[in-house]
Amino acid sequence: MAQQKILIVEDEANIARVIQLELEHEGYTTCIAEDGSKAIEKITTDSWSLVLLDVMLPSLSGIEVLRRMRSLEDQTPVILLTARDTVVDKVTGLDQGANDYITKPFEIEELLARIRACLRVHSNVEDRQMSSLITLGNLTVSEQTREVKRGEVEINLTPREFDLLVYLLTHQKQVLNREQILEKVWGFDYFGDTNVVDVYVRYLRQKIDKPFTEPLIHTVRGVGYVMKET
């Protein structure tokens, strides 16, 4: 398992150094950012397992750093470090997407426990996201986010094209006839022509196969279609 990296965003040098020493003693890799601007720079140029983010920072507040992170779709776990009497900061931080907060002064054991809990929850979320991935060769489909990629190329599909692709992929190497596909993708109450299957398979091929060297959608003459590697 890769070593977990934690960014400590704290302008009080003594506090930052104590946290850093404790985290590194626990086996984490760490880096310190002394203000909000440096935090944004480090967040956008590197990947982190977790960010410890002080609310009261020079240049940019911790709340603003968090807001910018989430606006960039960065879902790295964030634990806010707040003063004991700043209830508004805690509420605002949670509303902006913070995963947890801890009030100063705190016991290092509590901070370590909150970090472990935060990383565990985030890991479980990532595992669930990975379990919703369907792959065939270099084609990857996420049922959860409805993202489709072939290699590093993102492919945009209509909702019906996506549903058709997922059905073919979840039955890969299995020859499916038009009636089966029609029933599962268009539904029991569809009364149109089965040729609609051929039309949508052609649409899919234009996006999934044509730009690439190896076709994944194959026609079985007189029967239907199958998705497989050649």
N, C-alpha and C positions, 0 to 999 in steps of 0.2 A: 504494500500500500504506500502511495506517495506521501511524503511528509507534508503535514498541513501547515499552510502559511497564514499568519495573522498579521494584519496591518493595525498598528497602534497609532491612533490619531489623538495626540495629547500635547498641549503646549507647555505644560509644567514638566520640565526636564526630569526632575527627581521622581515624580510619579511614573512618567513614561519608562524610565530606566528600571525602576522596581518591577513594574509589570513585565517588561521585556525579560529581565533575569528569571523571573518566576516561570514565564511561559517557555523559555528556552530550556529551563531545568526540566519541564514536563515533556520536552521533545518537540515542541513546535518551532518552526522557522518564523522569525519576526522581522518587522521593519517599522521604523517610527516616522511619522509625518508630524511636523510641529505646528502646522496651521492648515486651514481649510483648502487653500489653493494647492499646496503640496499634496494634500490627501487626494484631491481630484486627479492630479497628475499621475500619482502612483496607481490609483484605482483604474484609470483608463489605459494605462500602459502595461499593466501586469494583471495576473489573475490571483485571487485570494480565496482562502477557505472561509475567512471570517474577518470582519472589520470591527475593532473596538473604537467607538467614535465619541469623543467628548463633545458635549453640546456647546460649551462656551469656548470658541476658538477665535484667533485673529484671522483677519481677511475674509473668511467665509465661516458662518456658524455651522455647527454640526448638523443642524436641521436642514440647512441649504445644501450641504454636501450630500446628505441622504436623499433629498428631493431630486438632485441632479442624477444621482446613481439610479434611482428608480425610473426617472424619465428616460434613461438610456437602456431600460429593460435589464439592468444589472440586478440580479436577484441574490447576490452574495449576502449571506446572513450578516446582520448588523446588530451589535449590542451597544446601546447608548450609555455613556457615563454622564450622570446628571448630579447636580447639587440636590441636597436633601429637600429643599423647599420649592423646587421648580416643578410643580404638578403640571402646569401648562406645557412645559417642555416635554414631559413624559407623554402626555396625551397627544400633543402635536407630532412627536416622534413616532408613536405607534400608528397614528393616522397616516403618516407619510411612508410607512412600510418597515419601520424598525421591528426586529424580531423579539427583542427583549431590552430591558434597561436595568441598570444597577446604580444605586445612589452612593455618592461619596460622603464620608469615607466608608470604604467597604473592606471586608476581610478577603484576603487573596483566595482563601479556600472557596468562598461563595462565588467569586468571579470565575474560578476554574470550573466549578460545577455548572455554572450557567453556560460557559463556553462549550463544555462537553455536551450538555443537553441540546444546545443550539445546533452544533455540528451533527449530532445524531439525528435530529428531526430533519435537517436539510439533506442528509444522506439518504434517509428513507424516502423523501420526496423525489430525489434524483433516481432512486431505484425504481419507484413506481413509474416515473416517466420513461425510463429505459425499457421497462417491461411492456410498455405500450408500443414499442417499435417493432415494425415488421420489415424484414430485409430479404433481398434476393440479389445475389451478386453485389454490385455497388449501388443498388437501389435501396433507399431507406425511406420508410413512411412512418410518421408518428400519428397514431390515431388520436392522441390527446391534443396535439397542437395543429393537426391537419397539415403538417409540413411534409413536402416530398422533395427528396434530393437524389440525384444520381451522381455519385462521386461528390464533388464539391459544387455541382451545379444545382441551384434551386429551380424547381419546376412548379409552375402555377397551374392548378387544375380547377375546373368548375366543381361545385358540390356533387353533381351526378358523376362526373369523371372520377372524382376521388372515391366515391362509394363503389364504383365499378372496379377501380384498381384494388381497393382493400379486399373486395370479395374474391377477385382473381388471386391476389397474393396469399390470402388465408387458405386458399385451396391450391397452392402452387404444386406443380407436377400432376395435378388432377385435371383430366379433360372434362370441361363443362359444356353442356349443350345450351343453345339459345334460350330454351324454355326455363332451364334452371337459373340462368343469369337474370332473365327477365323477372322471374318470380322473386328472387332475393334482392335485386337492386331496385326494380321498379315497383314491386309489390303485387299482392294477389289481385288487386282490383284494377290492374293495368289492362286496357282493352285494345291497345294500339298494335301496330305491326311489329313482329319480332325482328324486322330489319333494323329497328332502332338500336338493337344490340350491335349489329355490324357497324352502324354509323358511329356509335360511341367508342367501339374498339378502334376504329380508324382514327378518331380524334386522339385517343390515348397513345396510339402508335406514333402519331406525329410529334408528340411531346416526350414520350418515354423512350422510344426506340430510334426514331429517324435521326436525331442529332448524334447518336452514339454508334459505336462499331458493332456491338453485340446485341442482337434483338432478344427481348425477354418474353414478348407476347407472340405466341405461335398459333397458326390455324391448323386444325385437324380436319381435313376435308370430309364433308358429309356428316360431321359430328358437332364441332364447335371450336372452343379455344382452350389453350393451356398456357400458364406462365411457368417458365423454367429457363435455366441456363442451358445453352447449347453445349 
